[in-house]
Amino acid sequence: MTDTFNVSPVGYVRSCFKEKFAIPRQPQLAPAARGVLELVAPFDNGDAVQGLEQVSHVWLLFLFHQALEEKPRLKVRPPRLGGNQSMGVFSTRATHRPNGIGQSVVKLDKVEAGRLWLSGIDLLDGTPVLDIKPYVPYADIIPEARNTMASAAPMLIAVQWDEEALVQARDHGLRLAEPLIELIEQCLAQDPRPAYQRPTPERRYGAQFWDVDVRWHYPQAGLIQVLEVLMATD
């Protein structure tokens, strides 16, 4: 027997990530990645978040709203394995989920009636959040837990700045009152390219963080050079 259930978002994330490319593949890998969870009625009057000021981190259950699929995938190709090896969908955290549901543990920086200020996020702007649960250290930390497929954080690549790009990033960071330089470095150092893709050094890449476009390339193995940090244009 197959039952169908309806769920509705409790809020939506206003995030520093305006597109999927360059979002960290796990939460907490970019502490400078910040956003605000804006709650919707009836959860926006303060009662629903009473007591959360005692909590440092929360679990968010959300929808991969730009990766929803009508036909479930049984196998996926996780980036961690180079993007060329298939694994069962339930052994990965791939965005291609049977019900499009994701989960992330994020840092809770501030609680307001109707808003939660978050950091260490890996959520796209506009992400619908289905539920919020407090992180409980004594229950959620399992010292003997193992995952041999993903036993450690990804190796980082050195980030080198073009002098003018660094000035641009510093100015935009001050304008936004956000740690923009740190955000760019933390995200790019994880190498957001598809794992199987190794193009020529001349190829340029780009992504939008907050309201700025960032352009970079890979002049040599193990090095990223940031070329431009400019206001985004419609």
TILUMDREN-447862 format. One record per residue: x, y, z of N, C-alpha, C, O in turn; residue in three letters. Coordinates in pm, whole numbers, plus 50000, padded with zeros to 5 digits. Layout:
<pts>
PT   n.east   n.north    n.up   ca.east   ca.north   ca.up   c.east   c.north    c.up   o.east   o.north    o.up   gugu
PT        X         Y       Z         X          Y       Z        X         Y       Z        X         Y       Z    Ala
...
</pts>
This chain:
<pts>
PT   n.east   n.north    n.up   ca.east   ca.north   ca.up   c.east   c.north    c.up   o.east   o.north    o.up   gugu
PT    50084     49881   50000     50000      50000   50000    50088     50125   50000    50185     50132   50076    Met
PT    50056     50220   49916     50131      50345   49908    50044     50461   49950    49940     50487   49889    Thr
PT    50086     50531   50054     50013      50647   50102    50076     50774   50048    50196     50778   50021    Asp
PT    49994     50876   50033     50043      51007   49989    50018     51108   50098    49908     51115   50155    Thr
PT    50119     51187   50128     50109      51288   50234    50142     51425   50175    50227     51437   50086    Phe
PT    50074     51525   50225     50101      51662   50182    50177     51736   50291    50142     51726   50409    Asn
PT    50280     51810   50253     50356      51891   50347    50363     52033   50294    50355     52057   50174    Val
PT    50379     52128   50386     50388      52269   50348    50509     52330   50416    50539     52294   50530    Ser
PT    50580     52420   50349     50697      52485   50410    50658     52566   50533    50551     52626   50540    Pro
PT    50750     52567   50631     50733      52655   50748    50805     52788   50724    50786     52883   50799    Val
PT    50887     52793   50617     50959      52916   50585    51045     52897   50463    51052     52789   50404    Gly
PT    51112     53006   50425     51198      53006   50308    51331     53072   50344    51335     53167   50422    Tyr
PT    51439     53021   50285     51573      53071   50315    51610     53184   50220    51597     53172   50098    Val
PT    51657     53294   50277     51720      53402   50199    51870     53382   50216    51925     53408   50323    Arg
PT    51936     53336   50109     52072      53283   50119    52172     53366   50041    52135     53440   49950    Ser
PT    52298     53352   50077     52408      53412   50000    52428     53342   49867    52494     53396   49778    Cys
PT    52372     53222   49851     52390      53144   49729    52272     53166   49635    52160     53124   49665    Phe
PT    52296     53232   49523     52190      53264   49428    52179     53163   49314    52085     53171   49235    Lys
PT    52272     53071   49305     52267      52965   49205    52332     52841   49264    52407     52849   49361    Glu
PT    52302     52725   49203     52347      52599   49262    52498     52580   49253    52559     52523   49344    Lys
PT    52559     52627   49145     52703      52606   49127    52782     52679   49235    52755     52796   49264    Phe
PT    52877     52613   49293     52970      52663   49396    52913     52654   49537    52980     52695   49632    Ala
PT    52790     52603   49556     52741      52579   49692    52819     52462   49750    52836     52361   49682    Ile
PT    52868     52471   49874     52938      52358   49934    52850     52233   49932    52728     52242   49945    Pro
PT    52911     52118   49916     52834      51994   49903    52787     51939   50037    52712     51842   50042    Arg
PT    52830     52002   50145     52783      51967   50279    52775     52096   50361    52844     52192   50330    Gln
PT    52692     52098   50465     52690      52215   50553    52818     52223   50637    52892     52125   50647    Pro
PT    52843     52338   50695     52955      52364   50786    53091     52373   50715    53190     52407   50780    Gln
PT    53098     52345   50585     53226      52354   50515    53263     52497   50482    53380     52528   50457    Leu
PT    53165     52586   50483     53190      52728   50459    53123     52808   50572    53009     52850   50557    Ala
PT    53192     52828   50683     53131      52900   50797    53085     53041   50760    52994     53094   50825    Pro
PT    53145     53103   50658     53107      53239   50620    52979     53242   50536    52929     53350   50503    Ala
PT    52925     53125   50500     52802      53120   50421    52684     53147   50513    52654     53067   50603    Ala
PT    52617     53260   50491     52512      53302   50583    52380     53324   50511    52375     53342   50390    Arg
PT    52274     53322   50591     52142      53346   50536    52041     53364   50648    52074     53352   50766    Gly
PT    51919     53391   50609     51810      53412   50704    51694     53321   50665    51653     53318   50549    Val
PT    51643     53246   50761     51523      53167   50740    51403     53251   50781    51386     53282   50899    Leu
PT    51322     53289   50684     51204      53371   50710    51082     53280   50721    51044     53214   50624    Glu
PT    51023     53276   50839     50911      53188   50866    50781     53246   50811    50767     53368   50797    Leu
PT    50688     53158   50780     50558      53199   50728    50451     53171   50834    50475     53094   50928    Val
PT    50336     53232   50819     50224      53213   50911    50184     53065   50913    50184     53000   50809    Ala
PT    50149     53012   51031     50136      53079   51161    50262     53074   51246    50256     53099   51366    Pro
PT    50378     53041   51186     50501      53020   51262    50585     53146   51276    50696     53141   51328    Phe
PT    50534     53259   51232     50613      53382   51226    50584     53480   51338    50627     53595   51331    Asp
PT    50512     53439   51441     50477      53535   51547    50563     53523   51672    50539     53594   51770    Asn
PT    50662     53436   51671     50753      53424   51785    50728     53304   51873    50822     53252   51933    Gly
PT    50605     53258   51883     50576      53145   51970    50648     53018   51926    50696     52941   52010    Asp
PT    50656     52996   51795     50713      52871   51744    50862     52859   51769    50915     52748   51769    Ala
PT    50932     52970   51790     51077      52966   51811    51116     52997   51955    51234     53012   51985    Val
PT    51018     53007   52043     51050      53033   52184    51138     52922   52239    51104     52804   52226    Gln
PT    51249     52956   52299     51343      52860   52353    51461     52830   52263    51561     52775   52309    Gly
PT    51452     52866   52135     51562      52837   52044    51686     52920   52074    51795     52888   52026    Leu
PT    51671     53026   52154     51789      53105   52190    51886     53023   52277    52000     53065   52298    Glu
PT    51841     52909   52328     51927      52822   52408    52003     52721   52321    52078     52639   52373    Gln
PT    51985     52728   52191     52038      52628   52099    52143     52693   52008    52121     52803   51958    Val
PT    52256     52624   51985     52361      52680   51899    52347     52635   51754    52389     52707   51663    Ser
PT    52289     52517   51730     52275      52463   51596    52137     52400   51580    52076     52355   51677    His
PT    52089     52398   51456     51960      52336   51427    51971     52248   51303    52053     52272   51214    Val
PT    51887     52146   51300     51867      52066   51180    51758     52132   51097    51654     52170   51150    Trp
PT    51781     52145   50968     51679      52193   50876    51643     52079   50781    51731     52019   50719    Leu
PT    51514     52050   50769     51463      51961   50666    51404     52049   50557    51321     52136   50585    Leu
PT    51445     52027   50433     51408      52120   50327    51386     52046   50197    51409     51925   50187    Phe
PT    51340     52119   50096     51319      52064   49963    51430     52111   49869    51465     52229   49868    Leu
PT    51483     52019   49790     51569      52057   49678    51478     52107   49566    51452     52034   49470    Phe
PT    51432     52229   49580     51321      52276   49495    51359     52292   49350    51271     52299   49264    His
PT    51488     52299   49319     51531      52307   49179    51583     52173   49126    51643     52168   49018    Gln
PT    51560     52066   49201     51606      51934   49156    51497     51829   49173    51527     51710   49179    Ala
PT    51370     51872   49179     51261      51777   49197    51239     51699   49068    51244     51755   48958    Leu
PT    51215     51570   49083     51199      51481   48968    51075     51395   48984    51042     51351   49094    Glu
PT    51006     51372   48874     50885      51289   48878    50920     51141   48893    50849     51067   48962    Glu
PT    51027     51097   48829     51066      50956   48834    51182     50938   48931    51289     50995   48908    Lys
PT    51165     50861   49037     51274      50843   49135    51395     50775   49073    51382     50687   48987    Pro
PT    51514     50816   49117     51638      50751   49076    51676     50647   49181    51670     50673   49301    Arg
PT    51715     50531   49136     51762      50427   49226    51912     50437   49248    51963     50398   49354    Leu
PT    51984     50488   49149     52129      50502   49158    52169     50641   49113    52105     50700   49026    Lys
PT    52276     50692   49173     52328      50825   49140    52479     50815   49130    52539     50713   49164    Val
PT    52541     50924   49081     52687      50929   49067    52740     51039   49158    52750     51154   49116    Arg
PT    52775     51005   49282     52818      51108   49378    52950     51173   49339    53042     51104   49295    Pro
PT    52961     51306   49356     53087      51375   49326    53205     51321   49406    53319     51324   49359    Pro
PT    53177     51272   49526     53285      51223   49612    53361     51107   49548    53478     51085   49579    Arg
PT    53294     51034   49459     53357      50921   49392    53399     50955   49250    53417     50866   49167    Leu
PT    53414     51084   49222     53462      51126   49093    53355     51145   48988    53385     51180   48874    Gly
PT    53229     51122   49025     53119      51142   48932    53107     51035   48826    53028     51049   48733    Gly
PT    53184     50928   48836     53182      50823   48735    53139     50688   48790    53126     50592   48715    Asn
PT    53117     50680   48919     53080      50553   48982    52939     50563   49037    52908     50658   49109    Gln
PT    52854     50467   49005     52715      50468   49051    52704     50405   49188    52771     50306   49219    Ser
PT    52619     50464   49271     52589      50411   49404    52439     50420   49426    52371     50499   49361    Met
PT    52387     50340   49516     52247      50347   49552    52215     50484   49610    52293     50538   49689    Gly
PT    52102     50540   49572     52067      50676   49615    52067     50689   49766    52101     50795   49819    Val
PT    52028     50584   49838     52019      50594   49984    52156     50585   50052    52164     50604   50174    Phe
PT    52261     50556   49977     52395      50556   50037    52467     50688   50016    52584     50702   50052    Ser
PT    52398     50787   49957     52457      50916   49928    52368     51029   49979    52256     51006   50025    Thr
PT    52422     51150   49971     52342      51268   50001    52314     51349   49874    52298     51471   49879    Arg
PT    52310     51281   49762     52284      51347   49635    52153     51425   49640    52061     51390   49714    Ala
PT    52145     51531   49560     52024      51613   49558    51907     51543   49491    51792     51585   49506    Thr
PT    51934     51438   49416     51827      51366   49345    51764     51265   49441    51798     51147   49439    His
PT    51672     51314   49525     51610      51232   49627    51473     51183   49581    51410     51249   49498    Arg
PT    51426     51070   49634     51292      51021   49597    51182     51122   49623    51088     51133   49544    Pro
PT    51191     51197   49733     51091      51300   49762    51151     51440   49764    51086     51535   49810    Asn
PT    51273     51454   49714     51336      51585   49708    51370     51646   49842    51385     51767   49851    Gly
PT    51382     51564   49946     51404      51615   50082    51553     51612   50116    51620     51511   50095    Ile
PT    51603     51724   50168     51740      51734   50216    51742     51767   50363    51640     51806   50420    Gly
PT    51857     51751   50425     51873      51790   50565    52012     51848   50584    52109     51802   50524    Gln
PT    52020     51950   50668     52148      52014   50698    52147     52059   50843    52045     52105   50895    Ser
PT    52261     52045   50909     52277      52102   51041    52354     52233   51023    52462     52233   50965    Val
PT    52299     52343   51073     52357      52476   51051    52368     52549   51184    52300     52515   51281    Val
PT    52453     52649   51187     52472      52729   51309    52361     52832   51320    52328     52901   51224    Lys
PT    52305     52843   51438     52199      52939   51465    52263     53060   51533    52303     53054   51649    Leu
PT    52272     53171   51459     52340      53290   51509    52250     53384   51587    52294     53449   51682    Asp
PT    52124     53393   51546     52032      53486   51613    51889     53441   51589    51854     53389   51483    Lys
PT    51806     53462   51692     51665      53426   51683    51581     53551   51697    51596     53626   51793    Val
PT    51492     53572   51603     51394      53681   51610    51257     53623   51581    51245     53514   51524    Glu
PT    51154     53694   51620     51019      53651   51588    51004     53649   51436    51010     53753   51370    Ala
PT    50984     53530   51382     50965      53517   51238    51092     53500   51158    51084     53480   51037    Gly
PT    51210     53506   51222     51337      53494   51148    51442     53421   51230    51454     53439   51351    Arg
PT    51518     53337   51159     51635      53273   51218    51756     53308   51133    51755     53288   51011    Leu
PT    51860     53360   51197     51983      53398   51128    52080     53282   51136    52111     53234   51245    Trp
PT    52129     53237   51020     52204      53112   51011    52340     53133   50947    52360     53229   50873    Leu
PT    52433     53043   50976     52563      53042   50908    52607     52897   50890    52552     52805   50950    Ser
PT    52709     52880   50805     52752      52745   50771    52650     52673   50684    52641     52551   50688    Gly
PT    52573     52748   50606     52464      52689   50530    52513     52635   50395    52618     52673   50346    Ile
PT    52434     52546   50339     52458      52493   50204    52326     52496   50126    52297     52404   50049    Asp
PT    52248     52601   50146     52113      52610   50092    52102     52721   49989    52152     52831   50009    Leu
PT    52037     52690   49879     52013      52785   49772    51910     52889   49815    51819     52859   49893    Leu
PT    51925     53010   49765     51828      53115   49793    51688     53069   49750    51670     53018   49640    Asp
PT    51590     53089   49839     51453      53049   49810    51418     52907   49851    51307     52862   49825    Gly
PT    51510     52836   49914     51484      52698   49954    51367     52690   50052    51368     52759   50153    Thr
PT    51266     52606   50024     51155      52587   50119    51199     52494   50233    51251     52385   50208    Pro
PT    51179     52537   50356     51214      52458   50474    51088     52393   50529    50987     52460   50551    Val
PT    51094     52262   50549     50978      52187   50594    50970     52175   50746    50861     52166   50802    Leu
PT    51084     52176   50813     51084      52161   50958    51218     52207   51014    51319     52211   50943    Asp
PT    51218     52242   51141     51335      52287   51215    51342     52205   51343    51243     52194   51416    Ile
PT    51458     52147   51371     51474      52068   51493    51605     52109   51561    51706     52129   51493    Lys
PT    51605     52122   51693     51729      52157   51762    51831     52045   51753    51797     51927   51760    Pro
PT    51956     52084   51737     52067      51988   51743    52089     51952   51889    52103     52040   51974    Tyr
PT    52094     51822   51919     52111      51773   52055    52243     51697   52063    52249     51582   52019    Val
PT    52349     51758   52117     52482      51696   52111    52488     51554   52167    52548     51467   52104    Pro
PT    52428     51529   52283     52444      51397   52343    52377     51288   52260    52416     51171   52267    Tyr
PT    52276     51325   52179     52207      51227   52097    52258     51225   51953    52257     51120   51889    Ala
PT    52302     51341   51902     52338      51351   51761    52484     51321   51732    52519     51290   51618    Asp
PT    52570     51330   51833     52711      51296   51814    52730     51147   51842    52698     51100   51951    Ile
PT    52782     51074   51745     52807      50930   51761    52955     50907   51736    52996     50895   51620    Ile
PT    53037     50899   51840     53183      50893   51822    53229     50777   51736    53327     50790   51662    Pro
PT    53160     50663   51744     53206      50545   51669    53146     50536   51528    53166     50437   51459    Glu
PT    53074     50639   51487     53012      50636   51354    53119     50633   51245    53228     50686   51263    Ala
PT    53087     50571   51132     53183      50563   51022    53110     50577   50889    52992     50544   50877    Arg
PT    53183     50626   50790     53138      50631   50651    53263     50625   50566    53327     50727   50541    Asn
PT    53298     50505   50523     53424      50488   50452    53423     50556   50315    53529     50582   50258    Thr
PT    53306     50583   50261     53299      50652   50132    53330     50801   50147    53382     50863   50054    Met
PT    53299     50857   50263     53324      50999   50290    53378     51011   50432    53309     51056   50522    Ala
PT    53502     50970   50449     53559      50962   50583    53620     51093   50630    53648     51109   50749    Ser
PT    53642     51189   50537     53703      51316   50575    53653     51424   50480    53601     51396   50372    Ala
PT    53669     51550   50524     53630      51663   50440    53714     51663   50313    53826     51611   50312    Ala
PT    53661     51721   50205     53737      51723   50079    53867     51801   50092    53876     51895   50172    Pro
PT    53966     51764   50012     54093      51837   50011    54070     51975   49952    53993     51991   49857    Met
PT    54138     52074   50007     54119      52211   49964    54223     52251   49861    54335     52199   49859    Leu
PT    54184     52345   49774     54273      52400   49673    54312     52541   49714    54230     52614   49771    Ile
PT    54435     52579   49688     54480      52714   49721    54407     52817   49635    54386     52798   49516    Ala
PT    54367     52928   49700     54298      53037   49631    54391     53156   49621    54443     53205   49722    Val
PT    54412     53203   49499     54499      53318   49472    54412     53430   49414    54327     53406   49329    Gln
PT    54435     53551   49462     54353      53665   49418    54428     53753   49319    54545     53785   49339    Trp
PT    54360     53791   49212     54406      53903   49133    54393     54028   49220    54294     54043   49293    Asp
PT    54490     54116   49215     54492      54231   49307    54365     54316   49296    54310     54356   49398    Glu
PT    54319     54342   49176     54199      54423   49159    54075     54350   49209    53986     54412   49267    Glu
PT    54070     54219   49188     53956      54140   49235    53947     54143   49388    53837     54148   49443    Ala
PT    54061     54139   49455     54062      54144   49601    54008     54278   49651    53933     54282   49749    Leu
PT    54046     54385   49586     53994      54518   49623    53843     54522   49601    53770     54573   49686    Val
PT    53797     54468   49489     53654      54464   49462    53580     54385   49568    53475     54427   49617    Gln
PT    53634     54269   49605     53569      54185   49705    53564     54254   49840    53464     54244   49912    Ala
PT    53671     54323   49876     53673      54394   50004    53567     54504   50007    53498     54522   50107    Arg
PT    53555     54578   49897     53456      54686   49891    53314     54631   49898    53230     54686   49969    Asp
PT    53287     54524   49825     53152      54467   49827    53121     54404   49963    53007     54409   50009    His
PT    53222     54346   50026     53200      54291   50159    53161     54397   50259    53073     54375   50342    Gly
PT    53226     54514   50252     53190      54625   50340    53049     54675   50310    52973     54706   50401    Leu
PT    53016     54684   50182     52883      54730   50144    52774     54636   50194    52670     54680   50242    Arg
PT    52800     54507   50183     52701      54407   50224    52703     54379   50374    52611     54319   50428    Leu
PT    52810     54423   50442     52832      54387   50583    52835     54235   50599    52777     54179   50692    Ala
PT    52904     54170   50504     52917      54025   50503    53063     53987   50480    53136     54062   50415    Glu
PT    53107     53871   50533     53245      53826   50512    53262     53767   50372    53280     53647   50356    Pro
PT    53257     53854   50271     53253      53808   50133    53383     53740   50090    53379     53637   50023    Leu
PT    53497     53795   50129     53624      53734   50092    53634     53592   50149    53671     53499   50078    Ile
PT    53599     53577   50275     53604      53445   50337    53506     53350   50270    53537     53233   50247    Glu
PT    53387     53400   50237     53287      53315   50171    53340     53264   50037    53331     53145   50008    Leu
PT    53395     53353   49957     53447      53314   49826    53560     53212   49841    53562     53110   49772    Ile
PT    53653     53239   49931     53766      53148   49949    53720     53011   49999    53767     52909   49950    Glu
PT    53629     53009   50096     53584      52882   50153    53510     52797   50050    53523     52674   50049    Gln
PT    53432     52861   49963     53356      52786   49863    53444     52740   49747    53435     52626   49704    Cys
PT    53529     52829   49697     53611      52793   49582    53720     52692   49618    53757     52609   49535    Leu
PT    53771     52699   49740     53878      52608   49781    53834     52462   49776    53917     52372   49769    Ala
PT    53702     52439   49779     53651      52302   49773    53634     52253   49630    53591     52140   49608    Gln
PT    53667     52337   49532     53662      52304   49390    53521     52262   49348    53490     52143   49346    Asp
PT    53437     52359   49313     53298      52327   49279    53277     52263   49143    53165     52225   49110    Pro
PT    53383     52249   49063     53367      52185   48933    53316     52041   48949    53345     51977   49050    Arg
PT    53241     51990   48850     53209      51846   48851    53338     51766   48863    53439     51799   48803    Pro
PT    53332     51660   48941     53453      51586   48974    53524     51531   48852    53646     51516   48852    Ala
PT    53448     51502   48746     53509      51444   48626    53561     51549   48530    53619     51514   48427    Tyr
PT    53542     51677   48559     53574      51783   48465    53710     51845   48495    53733     51897   48604    Gln
PT    53800     51838   48398     53932      51901   48412    53964     51974   48281    54044     51925   48201    Arg
PT    53904     52091   48259     53922      52162   48133    54056     52237   48128    54137     52229   48221    Pro
PT    54077     52308   48020     54202      52382   48001    54209     52501   48097    54105     52549   48143    Thr
PT    54330     52548   48129     54345      52661   48221    54276     52789   48173    54244     52876   48253    Pro
PT    54254     52801   48042     54193      52923   47990    54045     52935   48023    53989     53044   48018    Glu
PT    53980     52825   48056     53836      52829   48080    53804     52909   48207    53866     52889   48311    Arg
PT    53707     52999   48195     53662      53080   48307    53535     53022   48368    53449     52969   48298    Arg
PT    53524     53032   48500     53405      52988   48573    53345     53108   48645    53413     53208   48668    Tyr
PT    53217     53097   48681     53153      53206   48752    53038     53158   48838    52977     53055   48810    Gly
PT    53009     53235   48942     52895      53208   49029    52858     53338   49099    52939     53430   49111    Ala
PT    52734     53343   49146     52687      53463   49216    52678     53436   49365    52617     53338   49408    Gln
PT    52740     53524   49444     52733      53522   49589    52670     53654   49634    52719     53762   49598    Phe
PT    52562     53646   49712     52484      53764   49741    52447     53834   49610    52382     53773   49525    Trp
PT    52487     53959   49590     52451      54027   49465    52575     54059   49381    52575     54156   49305    Asp
PT    52679     53978   49395     52800      53999   49316    52833     53874   49236    52813     53761   49281    Val
PT    52885     53897   49117     52933      53789   49031    53082     53770   49052    53159     53867   49051    Asp
PT    53123     53647   49071     53264      53614   49091    53311     53530   48973    53244     53435   48933    Val
PT    53427     53566   48917     53484      53493   48804    53623     53441   48842    53701     53512   48905    Arg
PT    53652     53317   48805     53781      53258   48840    53822     53155   48735    53742     53116   48649    Trp
PT    53947     53110   48743     53993      53001   48657    54097     52920   48734    54132     52952   48848    His
PT    54144     52814   48669     54239      52721   48730    54368     52723   48648    54384     52641   48557    Tyr
PT    54459     52816   48678     54579      52830   48595    54672     52710   48600    54750     52689   48507    Pro
PT    54664     52632   48707     54746      52512   48719    54681     52419   48819    54591     52460   48892    Gln
PT    54725     52298   48824     54668      52200   48916    54685     52248   49061    54792     52294   49101    Ala
PT    54578     52236   49137     54583      52272   49278    54580     52419   49307    54614     52460   49419    Gly
PT    54540     52503   49209     54537      52647   49230    54416     52708   49161    54385     52676   49047    Leu
PT    54348     52797   49233     54238      52875   49179    54279     53022   49183    54334     53068   49283    Ile
PT    54253     53094   49075     54281      53237   49073    54150     53312   49052    54081     53292   48951    Gln
PT    54116     53399   49148     53997      53481   49139    54029     53603   49052    54125     53676   49078    Val
PT    53947     53623   48948     53977      53725   48849    53894     53851   48865    53947     53961   48849    Leu
PT    53765     53838   48895     53675      53952   48904    53571     53930   49012    53527     53817   49035    Glu
PT    53530     54038   49078     53420      54036   49174    53338     54161   49146    53371     54270   49192    Val
PT    53230     54144   49070     53154      54258   49018    53007     54248   49057    52957     54139   49085    Leu
PT    52940     54362   49058     52796      54363   49084    52724     54278   48980    52755     54285   48861    Met
PT    52630     54198   49025     52554      54114   48934    52462     54201   48848    52412     54304   48893    Ala
PT    52441     54158   48725     52350      54229   48635    52236     54137   48597    52255     54016   48583    Thr
PT    52118     54193   48581     52001      54113   48546    52008     54069   48400    51918     54001   48351    Asp
</pts>
